[in-house]
Amino acid sequence: MSRTHTCPGCGKDDRVQAVPAVYLAGRDAVTSRERNRDGDMRTVTRTVTTGLSDALAPVPGPPSYAIGGLGVLAGVVSVGTFLGGVLAGKWFRGEPAHEPSELDGWHLLPQDVAAEPPPAYEFLGWISAFALLAAVVVFVVVQRRRTVFARLTRGRHRAEELWSQGWYCHRCGTVHLEDVPGEDRAPLTLQRFREKVWEHGGYGDLAGARRAVDPARS
């Protein structure tokens, strides 16, 4: 019986598997047919991750960029209201109003007076400006999140070096390390394994906030 593939908890090797293999096995691309908002069918591919694979992740998941959708919407509103205001202004300036202005004998001579757009259209410019400002703010927030996450996880290669030497026992639900200087073979819970790996990458403080959930005990 190989020591490398033997769980130090149960002493068996029949259900021991390398951590990278367990992690990758729990991440599948699932393709399905769904209807969009217009009722048309479309093909959608999503990555489905098991709880075990998520618990064994060598790096925390990226921050949510859902706010980016609001930025896109704000940008659309900004462009739409701006174009609407421009077109509305052109329409009103292009329709002169004929008003009598001078007396020539018995006839009144008309003078072209440009019609002023109603006050409602003046607010389109303000709406466009505020929407553009909102879009810029959202863009800055998203870029900042990406930059912070990239800087925080720049040591992930060190974390993956330790992570790749982990072995998971499906029977015990624990992980142990093999041939790692300074580390023994004692069984580790998923949370403790996450803490060790993430600390090795320099982002161990996130392990407390993003705790690994053991699917066998949840």
Order of alpha helices (4+ residues) and beta strands (2+ residues): beta-alpha-beta-beta-alpha-alpha-beta-beta-alpha-alpha-beta-beta-alpha-alpha
